[in-house]
Amino acid sequence: SSTLAMIDAVDTTVDWVESARSALNEGRNRYALTLAENGIKIRPLDAGLQYLRGVALHRLGNTSEAVEPLRLAYEIEPGNTEIIDELAALLIRIEEYAEAYDISPENAKLYYRDH
């Protein structure tokens, strides 16, 4: 019975991720945020859900709030280039250059080259 509950939780999380990503792709940022936050209640350490929450917050103009879920997503999956790129870009935007460089020297160098 507990194994079935774990499988249900995993299936539900996959649906949350796919649904939140689809909502973001459609420009439905507030709905994507709600989906990601609901999924996080079930799986708080799901990097995909944390990433999508951060992206939704950023798109909604909550830049400072978006940093923490993206940092958490990066801690959970430090090799995920999608997370690295989003977090580094956000850190540069809020002028946290040293942290951006630590996470992605390439992205930080591109920023400095262009500015």
Stockholm file with secondary structure:
# STOCKHOLM 1.0

chainA/1-115         SSTLAMIDAVDTTVDWVESARSALNEGRNRYALTLAENGIKIRPLDAGLQYLRGVALHRLGNTSEAVEPLRLAYEIEPGNTEIIDELAALLIRIEEYAEAYDISPENAKLYYRDH
#=GR chainA/1-115 SS CHHHHHHHHHHHHHHHHHHHHHHHHTTCHHHHHHHHHHHHHHCTTCHHHHHHHHHHHHHTTCHHHHHHHHHHHHHHCTTCHHHHHHHHHHHHHTTCHHHHHHHCHHHHHHHHHHC
#=GC SS_cons         CHHHHHHHHHHHHHHHHHHHHHHHHTTCHHHHHHHHHHHHHHCTTCHHHHHHHHHHHHHTTCHHHHHHHHHHHHHHCTTCHHHHHHHHHHHHHTTCHHHHHHHCHHHHHHHHHHC
//
